[in-house]
Amino acid sequence: MTRISQNYARVLYELGISDEVIEEVKELSKVDELISSLASPVVSKKAKHNIVDKVFPKEMHNFMKVLCDYDSVGCIGDILKAYDEYVNEQEGCVEAELICVEAPDTEQKQRIEQFLMSEYGKKKVKLLINKDESLIGGFILKVCDMEYDWSMKGRIAQLADHLKNV
């Protein structure tokens, strides 16, 4: 992630735009034709501004026009990712992904969240839960650059590696 993306993310945060609007922009940023049109050097500045006015939520018009004017629209994905990271940092939140065969019950989810808050010194947790039947059982917890593998598939792989080295 570039410093420019991080700077734009901070500006976006300081604008105080609602989460709903940010989510809408995230969806719009996935439309390749839209972003390539706004990033194109062939499309005039006036045309880009008209596209922004017609497509994006009103709260984002000025921000998106600045991105167009400074040829930074192509970085919108990185900017939004940096924005999420900055929001988490400001709110004392850790983001994690739980990959499991079956979704955890409320008590298990609370224990995982308590572990993460304790381990990373944060006040809250955003836990994304994804199912993966190939794990056989257990779960994998991914947070920051760490991966905790308590899955049956992972345990079997560890055992196989251990037996190869014996």
Secondary structure, 3 states (H helix, E strand, C coil): CCHHHHHHHHHHHHCCCCHHHHHHHHHHCCCHHHHHHHHCCCCCHHHHHHHHHHHCCHHHHHHHHHHHHCCCHHHHHHHHHHHHHHHHHHHCEEEEEEEECCCCCHHHHHHHHHHHHHHHCCCEEEEEEEECHHHCCEEEEEECCEEEEEEHHHHHHHHHHHHHHC
